[in-house]
């Protein structure tokens, strides 16, 4: 039995796991889209519980602008929120799902779950990159493609 529920989206919240080694954006996407075996799933059609059902995420039509949120916060057993400082490597140009996307912005979060600071890096239409940190705006060569502070990535589809 197959149950299908189409949904529109412009953003994905990708899991980031704690590890000492850097992880790639592609590995975060693979983790997000991997099959999930459900112990017991209630089928709305036959009204019965199904054992060993598999939840599968398939992305059909991708949006022109794609926002990728790196889920860097987790709750521990006491309910406290902790930041996950794993370094994530992300490309300037990515062929996500066989479609080309170019990075045009990112938001960084420095600090921990209690106290933090956000900065932004944006690529303007003229091709130049700028860093925004409160009142300070600076032109930069290009953003780092490997960061433990990257929090939200903004990509624009270049292929049709």
Buried (B, 14 or more C-beta within 10 A) or exposed (E): EEEEEEEEEEEBEBBBEEEEEEBEBBBBBEEBBEEEEEEEBEEEEEEEEBEEBEEEEEEEEBEEBBBBBBBBBBEEEEEEEBBBEBBBBBBBEBEBEEBBBBBBBBBBBBEEBEEEEBBBBBBEEEEEBBBBBEEEEEEEEEBBBEBBBBBBBBBBBEEE
